[in-house]
């Protein structure tokens, strides 16, 4: 979306998904969801910074270890130009959808996410 106004906050850099096990989450989001690894580095002696993103996308997903709150995340919404193709591709990769018609699915920790197909010409596409 091109506009003359640029927000002073710039762009959304990251969103956080709380996970039980960072390695299991990394496998799910890369191998099953088809996202790319952006960062996997130690932050200190006991924690690491782990992010993934849609290939070519700007916003990264932080896979944050928080077993007490895993599965209680805000849920991510993925806009796709072809929801049926995305649904078939992801189920073929082993992603478990909660309902086929609404295209809701869960990650390995029970965080709920959604695929949305916006109509052609919808603002923001």
MDTraj code that builds the backbone (N, CA, C; nanometers):
import mdtraj as md
import numpy as np

residues = "UNK UNK UNK UNK UNK UNK UNK UNK UNK UNK UNK UNK UNK UNK UNK UNK UNK UNK UNK UNK UNK UNK UNK UNK UNK UNK UNK UNK UNK UNK UNK UNK UNK UNK UNK UNK UNK UNK UNK UNK UNK UNK UNK UNK UNK UNK UNK UNK UNK UNK UNK UNK UNK UNK UNK UNK UNK UNK UNK UNK UNK UNK UNK UNK UNK UNK UNK UNK UNK UNK UNK UNK UNK UNK UNK UNK UNK UNK UNK UNK UNK UNK UNK UNK UNK UNK UNK UNK UNK UNK UNK UNK UNK UNK UNK UNK UNK UNK UNK UNK UNK UNK UNK UNK UNK UNK UNK UNK UNK UNK UNK UNK UNK UNK UNK UNK UNK UNK UNK UNK UNK UNK UNK UNK UNK".split()
xyz = np.array([
    [0.0834, -0.1171, 0.0000],
    [0.0000, 0.0000, 0.0000],
    [0.0881, 0.1237, 0.0000],
    [0.0785, 0.2052, -0.1005],
    [0.1577, 0.3266, -0.1095],
    [0.0757, 0.4451, -0.0627],
    [0.1295, 0.5187, 0.0318],
    [0.0643, 0.6403, 0.0768],
    [0.1711, 0.7467, 0.0967],
    [0.1305, 0.8717, 0.0917],
    [0.2236, 0.9816, 0.1124],
    [0.2650, 0.9903, 0.2588],
    [0.1799, 0.9421, 0.3499],
    [0.2066, 0.9498, 0.4928],
    [0.2812, 0.8255, 0.5379],
    [0.3920, 0.8460, 0.6059],
    [0.4624, 0.7338, 0.6651],
    [0.4491, 0.7465, 0.8161],
    [0.3999, 0.6444, 0.8792],
    [0.3781, 0.6468, 1.0241],
    [0.5122, 0.6595, 1.0957],
    [0.5179, 0.7367, 1.2024],
    [0.6441, 0.7541, 1.2735],
    [0.6986, 0.6253, 1.3357],
    [0.6119, 0.5258, 1.3549],
    [0.6599, 0.3984, 1.4088],
    [0.7235, 0.3106, 1.3023],
    [0.7135, 0.3489, 1.1766],
    [0.7736, 0.2691, 1.0702],
    [0.6914, 0.1465, 1.0386],
    [0.7496, 0.0274, 1.0560],
    [0.6822, -0.0985, 1.0244],
    [0.6823, -0.1898, 1.1462],
    [0.5885, -0.2811, 1.1491],
    [0.5836, -0.3802, 1.2552],
    [0.6977, -0.4795, 1.2327],
    [0.7897, -0.4875, 1.3269],
    [0.9086, -0.5707, 1.3107],
    [0.8861, -0.7156, 1.3536],
    [0.8254, -0.7360, 1.4722],
    [0.8068, -0.8718, 1.5229],
    [0.6729, -0.8864, 1.5936],
    [0.6279, -1.0110, 1.5985],
    [0.5167, -1.0515, 1.6835],
    [0.5675, -1.1732, 1.7605],
    [0.5127, -1.1959, 1.8781],
    [0.5613, -1.3043, 1.9628],
    [0.4599, -1.4164, 1.9724],
    [0.5084, -1.5375, 1.9543],
    [0.4288, -1.6584, 1.9787],
    [0.4998, -1.7325, 2.0914],
    [0.4271, -1.7549, 2.1997],
    [0.4851, -1.8230, 2.3159],
    [0.4788, -1.9736, 2.2946],
    [0.5941, -2.0387, 2.3152],
    [0.6063, -2.1813, 2.2858],
    [0.6641, -2.2560, 2.4052],
    [0.6414, -2.3854, 2.4074],
    [0.6972, -2.4697, 2.5135],
    [0.8434, -2.5008, 2.4852],
    [0.8715, -2.5411, 2.3621],
    [1.0047, -2.5861, 2.3232],
    [1.0445, -2.5128, 2.1951],
    [1.1487, -2.4324, 2.2015],
    [1.1893, -2.3550, 2.0843],
    [1.2313, -2.4434, 1.9669],
    [1.2967, -2.5553, 1.9935],
    [1.3392, -2.6421, 1.8843],
    [1.2195, -2.7051, 1.8136],
    [1.1198, -2.7503, 1.8904],
    [0.9987, -2.8064, 1.8297],
    [0.9243, -2.6994, 1.7507],
    [0.9182, -2.5783, 1.8040],
    [0.8519, -2.4679, 1.7344],
    [0.9267, -2.4328, 1.6064],
    [1.0571, -2.4301, 1.6128],
    [1.1397, -2.4008, 1.4949],
    [1.1123, -2.5038, 1.3853],
    [1.1073, -2.6300, 1.4213],
    [1.0775, -2.7359, 1.3242],
    [0.9391, -2.7164, 1.2636],
    [0.8381, -2.6901, 1.3475],
    [0.7021, -2.6712, 1.2982],
    [0.6940, -2.5548, 1.2001],
    [0.7417, -2.4393, 1.2407],
    [0.7249, -2.3195, 1.1582],
    [0.8094, -2.3234, 1.0308],
    [0.9232, -2.3914, 1.0335],
    [1.0061, -2.3999, 0.9129],
    [0.9625, -2.5165, 0.8243],
    [0.9566, -2.6374, 0.8802],
    [0.9286, -2.7550, 0.7984],
    [0.7818, -2.7687, 0.7609],
    [0.6908, -2.7411, 0.8536],
    [0.5491, -2.7602, 0.8232],
    [0.4841, -2.6351, 0.7660],
    [0.5180, -2.5195, 0.8190],
    [0.4570, -2.3954, 0.7701],
    [0.5324, -2.3373, 0.6499],
    [0.6551, -2.3796, 0.6276],
    [0.7317, -2.3293, 0.5145],
    [0.7908, -2.1907, 0.5352],
    [0.8020, -2.1471, 0.6610],
    [0.8630, -2.0171, 0.6885],
    [1.0142, -2.0307, 0.6863],
    [1.0825, -1.9172, 0.6816],
    [1.2281, -1.9214, 0.6800],
    [1.2838, -1.8753, 0.8143],
    [1.3974, -1.9318, 0.8505],
    [1.4663, -1.8928, 0.9721],
    [1.5304, -1.7566, 0.9487],
    [1.5073, -1.6634, 1.0398],
    [1.5697, -1.5311, 1.0303],
    [1.6801, -1.5138, 1.1336],
    [1.6589, -1.5666, 1.2545],
    [1.7609, -1.5526, 1.3592],
    [1.7504, -1.6689, 1.4556],
    [1.8654, -1.7177, 1.4985],
    [1.8731, -1.8203, 1.6016],
    [2.0075, -1.8008, 1.6689],
    [2.0065, -1.7194, 1.7743],
    [2.1325, -1.6856, 1.8395],
    [2.1140, -1.6740, 1.9903],
    [2.2209, -1.7026, 2.0640],
    [2.2107, -1.6913, 2.2086],
    [2.1916, -1.5456, 2.2517],
    [2.1072, -1.5274, 2.3545],
    [2.0912, -1.3948, 2.4145],
    [2.1756, -1.3855, 2.5416],
    [2.1832, -1.4962, 2.6129],
    [2.2675, -1.5075, 2.7318],
    [2.2927, -1.6559, 2.7532],
    [2.3372, -1.6930, 2.8703],
    [2.3732, -1.8332, 2.8962],
    [2.2549, -1.9288, 2.8924],
    [2.1318, -1.8786, 2.9113],
    [2.0176, -1.9692, 2.9207],
    [1.9063, -1.9425, 2.8188],
    [1.9173, -1.8405, 2.7366],
    [1.8083, -1.8128, 2.6417],
    [1.8634, -1.7749, 2.5044],
    [1.7748, -1.7835, 2.4046],
    [1.8163, -1.7501, 2.2690],
    [1.7079, -1.6720, 2.1971],
    [1.7483, -1.5951, 2.0980],
    [1.6597, -1.5150, 2.0130],
    [1.6343, -1.5983, 1.8885],
    [1.5073, -1.6393, 1.8692],
    [1.4711, -1.7273, 1.7581],
    [1.3543, -1.6655, 1.6834],
    [1.3758, -1.6317, 1.5554],
    [1.2690, -1.5737, 1.4742],
    [1.2589, -1.6441, 1.3403],
    [1.1353, -1.6470, 1.2879],
    [1.1048, -1.7004, 1.1559],
    [1.0158, -1.5987, 1.0850],
    [1.0034, -1.6134, 0.9534],
    [0.9185, -1.5208, 0.8782],
    [0.8757, -1.5855, 0.7479],
    [0.7703, -1.5294, 0.6895],
    [0.7312, -1.5699, 0.5543],
    [0.8458, -1.5294, 0.4622],
    [0.8909, -1.6166, 0.3728],
    [0.9990, -1.5792, 0.2826],
    [0.9682, -1.4466, 0.2112],
    [1.0602, -1.3536, 0.2223],
    [1.0429, -1.2222, 0.1611],
    [0.9593, -1.1268, 0.2440],
    [0.8990, -1.1754, 0.3524],
    [0.8148, -1.0911, 0.4375],
    [0.8982, -1.0018, 0.5280],
    [0.8340, -0.9012, 0.5826],
    [0.9046, -0.8072, 0.6694],
    [0.8896, -0.8405, 0.8171],
    [0.7711, -0.8799, 0.8597],
    [0.7465, -0.9042, 1.0017],
    [0.7959, -1.0434, 1.0404],
    [0.8733, -1.0477, 1.1482],
    [0.9257, -1.1750, 1.1975],
    [0.8428, -1.2232, 1.3156],
    [0.8356, -1.3548, 1.3311],
    [0.7668, -1.4178, 1.4431],
    [0.8736, -1.4625, 1.5426],
    [0.8675, -1.4084, 1.6632],
    [0.9593, -1.4485, 1.7692],
    [0.9012, -1.5727, 1.8355],
    [0.9776, -1.6809, 1.8380],
    [0.9359, -1.8041, 1.9042],
    [0.9938, -1.7991, 2.0450],
    [0.9116, -1.7499, 2.1373],
    [0.9552, -1.7174, 2.2724],
    [0.9205, -1.8294, 2.3699],
    [1.0212, -1.8820, 2.4418],
    [0.9933, -1.9905, 2.5362],
    [0.9179, -1.9403, 2.6591],
    [0.7964, -1.9898, 2.6752],
    [0.7117, -1.9510, 2.7882],
    [0.6075, -2.0609, 2.8060],
    [0.6493, -2.1717, 2.8660],
    [0.5615, -2.2883, 2.8786],
    [0.4330, -2.2564, 2.9539],
    [0.4384, -2.1647, 3.0474],
    [0.3197, -2.1317, 3.1262],
    [0.2112, -2.0637, 3.0431],
    [0.2485, -1.9981, 2.9331],
    [0.1512, -1.9252, 2.8524],
    [0.1416, -1.9748, 2.7078],
    [0.2121, -2.0826, 2.6741],
    [0.2048, -2.1383, 2.5387],
    [0.0616, -2.1800, 2.5095],
    [0.0187, -2.1581, 2.3882],
    [-0.1170, -2.1941, 2.3481],
    [-0.2194, -2.0884, 2.3845],
    [-0.1763, -1.9806, 2.4467],
    [-0.2672, -1.8724, 2.4859],
    [-0.2368, -1.7451, 2.4079],
    [-0.1658, -1.7609, 2.2965],
    [-0.1229, -1.6447, 2.2192],
    [-0.2376, -1.5709, 2.1541],
    [-0.2043, -1.4578, 2.0955],
    [-0.3066, -1.3763, 2.0314],
    [-0.3590, -1.4375, 1.9023],
    [-0.2864, -1.5295, 1.8443],
    [-0.3251, -1.5882, 1.7160],
    [-0.2801, -1.4998, 1.6018],
    [-0.2225, -1.5610, 1.5033],
    [-0.1746, -1.4887, 1.3858],
    [-0.2751, -1.5053, 1.2736],
    [-0.2884, -1.4039, 1.1898],
    [-0.3750, -1.4114, 1.0727],
    [-0.2866, -1.3993, 0.9503],
    [-0.2893, -1.5001, 0.8650],
    [-0.2110, -1.5018, 0.7422],
    [-0.3035, -1.4734, 0.6247],
    [-0.2790, -1.3663, 0.5517],
    [-0.3562, -1.3368, 0.4306],
    [-0.2933, -1.4128, 0.3152],
    [-0.3753, -1.4810, 0.2375],
    [-0.3251, -1.5606, 0.1261],
    [-0.4102, -1.5340, 0.0021],
    [-0.3474, -1.5325, -0.1156],
    [-0.4256, -1.5110, -0.2372],
    [-0.5106, -1.6306, -0.2769],
    [-0.4788, -1.7500, -0.2258],
    [-0.5526, -1.8707, -0.2618],
    [-0.5652, -1.9588, -0.1376],
    [-0.6732, -1.9409, -0.0653],
    [-0.6896, -2.0092, 0.0630],
    [-0.6968, -2.1614, 0.0472],
    [-0.7607, -2.2091, -0.0577],
    [-0.7716, -2.3540, -0.0779],
    [-0.6342, -2.4147, -0.1044],
    [-0.5545, -2.3478, -0.1874],
    [-0.4197, -2.3975, -0.2165],
    [-0.3347, -2.3968, -0.0893],
    [-0.3431, -2.2885, -0.0105],
    [-0.2667, -2.2801, 0.1138],
    [-0.3105, -2.3904, 0.2106],
    [-0.4414, -2.4116, 0.2209],
    [-0.4951, -2.5158, 0.3086],
    [-0.4422, -2.6539, 0.2666],
    [-0.4481, -2.6835, 0.1377],
    [-0.4019, -2.8137, 0.0881],
    [-0.2519, -2.8311, 0.1080],
    [-0.1751, -2.7250, 0.0827],
    [-0.0302, -2.7317, 0.1004],
    [0.0047, -2.7564, 0.2470],
    [-0.0579, -2.6811, 0.3366],
    [-0.0253, -2.6939, 0.4784],
    [-0.0715, -2.8269, 0.5365],
    [-0.1897, -2.8756, 0.4978],
    [-0.2321, -3.0069, 0.5477],
    [-0.1399, -3.1152, 0.4943],
    [-0.0905, -3.0977, 0.3714],
    [0.0060, -3.1919, 0.3151],
    [0.1377, -3.1935, 0.3909],
    [0.1681, -3.0841, 0.4585],
    [0.2895, -3.0738, 0.5397],
    [0.2653, -3.1190, 0.6838],
    [0.1408, -3.1581, 0.7152],
    [0.1101, -3.2082, 0.8481],
    [0.0527, -3.1066, 0.9441],
    [0.0171, -2.9869, 0.8958],
    [-0.0446, -2.8875, 0.9831],
    [-0.1875, -2.9322, 1.0116],
    [-0.2256, -2.9315, 1.1386],
    [-0.3583, -2.9770, 1.1792],
    [-0.4524, -2.8575, 1.1909],
    [-0.5485, -2.8470, 1.1009],
    [-0.6479, -2.7402, 1.1045],
    [-0.7605, -2.7799, 1.1990],
    [-0.8148, -2.6815, 1.2696],
    [-0.9252, -2.7098, 1.3607],
    [-1.0561, -2.7201, 1.2852],
    [-1.0688, -2.6487, 1.1729],
    [-1.1871, -2.6538, 1.0873],
    [-1.1446, -2.6232, 0.9443],
    [-1.1895, -2.7016, 0.8493],
    [-1.1541, -2.6759, 0.7103],
    [-1.2183, -2.5483, 0.6549],
    [-1.3490, -2.5248, 0.6727],
    [-1.4096, -2.4080, 0.6089],
    [-1.3546, -2.2736, 0.6556],
    [-1.3188, -2.2605, 0.7832],
    [-1.2697, -2.1329, 0.8328],
    [-1.1174, -2.1251, 0.8275],
    [-1.0544, -2.2361, 0.8005],
    [-0.9095, -2.2423, 0.7854],
    [-0.8350, -2.1953, 0.9097],
    [-0.8828, -2.2419, 1.0240],
    [-0.8130, -2.2168, 1.1495],
    [-0.7229, -2.3355, 1.1770],
    [-0.6043, -2.3067, 1.2279],
    [-0.5115, -2.4142, 1.2598],
    [-0.4346, -2.3812, 1.3854],
    [-0.3647, -2.4827, 1.4374],
    [-0.2875, -2.4669, 1.5594],
    [-0.1431, -2.5056, 1.5353],
    [-0.0526, -2.4405, 1.6108],
    [0.0866, -2.4815, 1.6062],
    [0.1081, -2.5943, 1.7065],
    [0.2317, -2.6337, 1.7272],
    [0.2629, -2.7480, 1.8129],
    [0.2261, -2.7245, 1.9585],
    [0.2035, -2.5982, 1.9996],
    [0.1697, -2.5679, 2.1383],
    [0.0240, -2.5281, 2.1575],
    [-0.0562, -2.5359, 2.0517],
    [-0.1970, -2.5030, 2.0625],
    [-0.2310, -2.3566, 2.0377],
    [-0.1323, -2.2753, 1.9942],
    [-0.1619, -2.1368, 1.9572],
    [-0.2465, -2.1397, 1.8304],
    [-0.3620, -2.0751, 1.8327],
    [-0.4524, -2.0754, 1.7183],
    [-0.4175, -1.9667, 1.6183],
    [-0.4194, -2.0010, 1.4908],
    [-0.3902, -1.9082, 1.3825],
    [-0.4958, -1.9242, 1.2735],
    [-0.5019, -1.8300, 1.1792],
    [-0.6064, -1.8291, 1.0773],
    [-0.5474, -1.7931, 0.9418],
    [-0.5976, -1.8572, 0.8356],
    [-0.5694, -1.8172, 0.6977],
    [-0.6884, -1.7366, 0.6488],
    [-0.6644, -1.6267, 0.5803],
    [-0.7711, -1.5434, 0.5273],
    [-0.7412, -1.5132, 0.3815],
    [-0.8419, -1.5300, 0.2972],
    [-0.8285, -1.4906, 0.1568],
    [-0.9091, -1.3631, 0.1378],
    [-0.8376, -1.2536, 0.1149],
    [-0.9056, -1.1255, 0.0944],
    [-0.9493, -1.1131, -0.0488],
    [-1.0614, -1.0468, -0.0733],
    [-1.1064, -1.0276, -0.2105],
    [-1.0084, -0.9418, -0.2890],
    [-1.0012, -0.9658, -0.4170],
    [-0.9144, -0.8885, -0.5058],
    [-0.9440, -0.7397, -0.4903],
    [-0.8396, -0.6594, -0.4785],
    [-0.8558, -0.5164, -0.4652],
    [-0.8808, -0.4681, -0.3246],
    [-0.8815, -0.5604, -0.2275],
    [-0.9049, -0.5224, -0.0878],
    [-0.7902, -0.4322, -0.0430],
    [-0.8182, -0.3251, 0.0318],
    [-0.7119, -0.2353, 0.0769],
    [-0.6025, -0.3091, 0.1528],
    [-0.4795, -0.2746, 0.1232],
    [-0.3660, -0.3354, 0.1909],
    [-0.3053, -0.4519, 0.1168],
    [-0.3644, -0.4928, 0.0050],
    [-0.3075, -0.6048, -0.0706],
    [-0.1991, -0.5560, -0.1615],
])
top = md.Topology()
chain = top.add_chain()
for i, resn in enumerate(residues, 1):
    res = top.add_residue(resn, chain, resSeq=i)
    for name in ("N", "CA", "C"):
        top.add_atom(name, md.element.get_by_symbol(name[0]), res)
traj = md.Trajectory(xyz[None], top)
